[in-house]
Amino acid sequence: MNAHDSDRMEEVLRAHGWTMGEAASECDLVVLNTCSVREKAEQKLRSEVGKLAPLKAKNPEMVIAVAGCVAQQEGEKLLARVAHLDLVIGPDNIAELPALVNEQQGGAPPRARTVFDVDAPRFLAAAPRAGEAPVSAFVTTMKGCDERCSFCIVPYTRGPERYRPSDEIVTEIARWVEAGAREVTLLGQTVDSYRDAALPPPESDDPDESQFPHLLRAIAERVPGLRRLRYTSPHPRHATASLARAHAELDVLAEHVHMPVQSGSDRILKRMIRRYTRAEYTERVRRLMASRPGMTISTDIIVGFPGETEDEFAATLELVRDIGFVGVFGFKYSPRPFTPALKLVDDVGEEAKSERLARLFEVSEAQIRAHLASLVGTRQRVLVEGPSKAGAALVEGRTRRNEIVHLEAPEGRAVVGAVVEVDVVRANKHSLVGTITSEAAAALPPADDRSRYGPRRKRALPLAG
Ligand code: SAM
């Protein structure tokens, strides 16, 4: 979501004549985009602004801005606390960035602008430039969050849920595909709570039933050139039977879902105000897994939530094994401002939190290794995204289930952006190594000198621990 916001900031600034610099030392404006889901991000912000201070001393015209959730959370207070800061700008005020920077350059006093657009929500449409589109693009479907998970700061930094009209979403996806993107990931804090009066009504009277499956169908029907569709993050509450049906029916939907569970203990889930039990989560995820052969699930887990006993943590480990997650993002509980969990005593010590996180990763890493090893010797369809970090002559892509695959680029052929058949020959810790089949290589168009794709975005890897 932050990477996506950074792209929108770049676009609004470009539209006002700004260009991207290589290093902060040569820039007139530095925007630090922030996340406040866990405490570390805030500490990082302080040290980054500190690093910019000497540059600003050399170039007093330099404007330093902080955007994102820390900006929203702290507002004016941040200006008072951080000496060299000129601008604090919330996620809903991105469109105002060029004008606010202009003011600063004209000598205005430091300013904080952090107003939610609740009454007239505005979604900045991406403006893909042909020749610069990534193979895989993000598209916003909603902003904010109406859940009140007791640990989570998001409702306070991103505001209430507001949905982007489905027509806008479909149009933006079509534009991305026209510019060269092959895969789209729909973004939303609870992406599967989606609603839009322009779509058919929800498929049942269940209050957790949303119109998200209808949105998926509209995209599949109206953007036939899209090769793969993903979404993140869904809330288990809305993973109803109709979502599983959409997976069964729509070939464009990838066979992987990231479904945050947070804990395997019913008592902790209740304290977290997650609004589902372990049995309900299991039932919903199993239904999704049954919707398509080979469907895999990854998840988020918080360890050391207030009051979590050793037995309750053991229940989480048992759930990780039971579901067979092939990716786990694990976090130590971090108390956040405004959140209801602040009323609970943060009584699991730092050492116990670290030890539980290490045990969680031990189990999840073993599962990932076993899963990747089971794919050696199979043939997979890989969407090639760009050069591989693993070697100069290599490219990398992803299977439909989101496993990363490194492969040798066939000489003289345009492979980036293509879906190719690959024989998997080896498994690394978090990725696969494969060989493109000779038929697939022969079917690729000849490479011309210029790639039609822009740089790949840094993305969170679902297989990372
Ligand atoms: N919408 C997602 C959901 O269903 O909860 C969550 C998105 S949140 C931005 C990403 C993850 O950060 C959460 O799933 C949770 O595991 C973790 N997280 C959020 N608040 C946290 C906190 N106070 N301490 C530790 N981890 C936290």
Boltz pocket constraint, residues with backbone or C-beta under 6 A from the ligand:
constraints:
  - pocket:
      binder: B
      contacts: [[A, 37], [A, 38], [A, 149], [A, 151], [A, 152], [A, 153], [A, 154], [A, 188], [A, 189], [A, 190], [A, 233], [A, 234], [A, 235], [A, 236], [A, 260], [A, 262], [A, 300], [A, 301], [A, 302], [A, 329], [A, 331], [A, 332], [A, 333], [A, 334], [A, 335], [A, 336]]
      max_distance: 6.0
